[in-house]
């Protein structure tokens, strides 16, 4: 089972809301990644049931404004901030099934997101110290 152009468009919209570009954190957003080839590769190496589950998850995310914001709109028709809000509310929806659909999409998108060299370098970088010691550790009582 393959992803259709509509599926790819929905995936891109959903993942751009989940994985935005962030210059300050030095992270490349999903808008700059090759979603098309990733989904083609995923469909070629994944059982059809998993591909179908992702398609259903993208569909539910596209109509999530109706479920979470009470707006008769699709995710595509909303500005970026409201897309994030709709998906965030869906992630914390009382219905377990709906929460897990977003979690599955985050997991699948993270495979592409973390594969980008700049993101991988930032994710695996040594954490910056939260507190810089003024004195040497040997002189602290």
C-alpha positions as CSV (number, residue, x, y, z in Angstrom):
1,X,0.0,0.0,0.0
2,X,1.4,3.4,-1.0
3,X,0.8,6.9,0.2
4,X,-1.2,9.1,-2.1
5,X,-0.3,12.7,-2.9
6,X,-3.1,13.7,-0.5
7,X,-1.7,11.6,2.2
8,X,1.7,13.2,1.7
9,X,0.2,16.7,1.9
10,X,-1.6,15.8,5.1
11,X,1.6,14.2,6.5
12,X,3.5,17.4,5.7
13,X,0.9,19.7,7.3
14,X,0.6,17.5,10.5
15,X,4.4,17.0,10.9
16,X,5.1,20.7,10.3
17,X,2.9,21.5,13.3
18,X,4.6,18.8,15.4
19,X,8.2,19.5,14.3
20,X,8.5,23.2,13.5
21,X,11.7,24.9,12.3
22,X,13.6,26.5,15.2
23,X,16.6,28.7,14.3
24,X,17.3,29.5,18.0
25,X,17.6,25.8,18.9
26,X,19.4,25.0,15.7
27,X,16.8,22.5,14.6
28,X,15.6,21.9,11.1
29,X,11.8,21.7,10.8
30,X,9.8,19.2,8.9
31,X,9.1,21.8,6.2
32,X,12.7,21.5,5.1
33,X,12.8,17.7,5.1
34,X,12.0,15.2,2.4
35,X,8.7,13.9,3.6
36,X,7.8,12.5,0.1
37,X,10.7,10.1,-0.1
38,X,10.5,9.2,3.5
39,X,6.9,8.1,3.1
40,X,7.7,6.2,-0.1
41,X,10.5,4.3,1.8
42,X,8.2,3.7,4.8
43,X,5.5,2.3,2.6
44,X,7.9,0.0,0.8
45,X,9.3,-1.5,4.0
46,X,6.3,-1.5,6.3
47,X,3.3,-3.9,6.5
48,X,0.2,-2.5,4.8
49,X,-1.7,-2.4,8.2
50,X,0.9,0.1,9.6
51,X,0.6,2.2,6.5
52,X,-3.2,2.1,6.8
53,X,-3.0,3.1,10.4
54,X,-0.8,6.1,9.5
55,X,-3.3,7.1,6.8
56,X,-6.1,7.0,9.3
57,X,-4.1,9.0,11.8
58,X,-3.4,11.7,9.2
59,X,-7.1,11.8,8.3
60,X,-8.1,12.2,12.0
61,X,-5.5,15.0,12.5
62,X,-6.8,16.8,9.4
63,X,-10.3,16.9,11.0
64,X,-9.0,17.5,14.5
65,X,-10.1,21.2,14.7
66,X,-13.7,19.9,14.7
67,X,-12.9,17.6,17.6
68,X,-10.7,19.9,19.6
69,X,-11.4,23.5,18.8
70,X,-15.1,23.2,17.9
71,X,-14.4,24.7,14.5
72,X,-15.8,23.3,11.3
73,X,-12.4,23.4,9.5
74,X,-9.5,21.2,8.5
75,X,-6.0,21.5,9.8
76,X,-4.9,22.8,6.4
77,X,-7.2,25.8,6.6
78,X,-5.8,27.0,10.0
79,X,-2.8,29.2,10.7
80,X,0.3,27.4,12.1
81,X,-0.5,28.4,15.8
82,X,-4.0,26.9,15.7
83,X,-2.6,23.8,14.0
84,X,-0.3,23.3,17.0
85,X,-3.1,24.0,19.4
86,X,-5.5,21.5,17.7
87,X,-2.9,18.7,17.7
88,X,-1.9,19.5,21.3
89,X,-5.5,19.2,22.4
90,X,-5.8,16.0,20.4
91,X,-2.7,14.6,22.1
92,X,-4.4,15.2,25.5
93,X,-7.9,14.2,24.4
94,X,-9.9,12.1,26.9
95,X,-10.3,9.4,24.2
96,X,-7.3,7.0,24.4
97,X,-7.6,6.1,20.7
98,X,-7.3,9.7,19.6
99,X,-4.3,10.4,21.9
100,X,-2.5,7.4,20.5
101,X,-3.0,8.4,16.9
102,X,-1.0,11.6,17.5
103,X,1.6,9.7,19.5
104,X,2.1,7.3,16.6
105,X,2.5,10.2,14.2
106,X,5.0,11.8,16.5
107,X,7.0,8.6,16.6
108,X,6.9,8.0,12.9
109,X,7.8,11.7,12.2
110,X,10.6,11.5,14.7
111,X,12.3,8.9,12.5
112,X,12.7,11.5,9.7
113,X,13.3,14.4,12.0
114,X,16.1,12.9,14.0
115,X,17.7,11.5,10.8
116,X,18.6,15.0,9.6
117,X,22.3,15.6,10.4
118,X,21.7,19.0,12.1
119,X,18.9,17.7,14.2
120,X,20.8,14.6,15.2
121,X,23.9,16.6,16.2
122,X,21.7,18.9,18.3
123,X,19.8,16.0,19.9
124,X,22.9,14.0,20.8
125,X,25.0,17.0,21.8
126,X,26.5,17.2,25.2
127,X,24.0,19.1,27.4
128,X,25.0,22.7,28.3
129,X,25.6,23.1,32.0
130,X,22.7,24.7,33.8
131,X,24.9,26.1,36.5
132,X,28.5,27.3,36.1
133,X,30.6,27.0,39.2
134,X,32.5,30.1,40.1
135,X,35.0,28.3,42.3
136,X,36.8,25.1,41.6
137,X,34.9,22.0,42.9
138,X,37.8,21.1,45.2
139,X,37.4,24.4,47.2
140,X,33.7,24.0,47.8
141,X,33.1,23.1,51.5
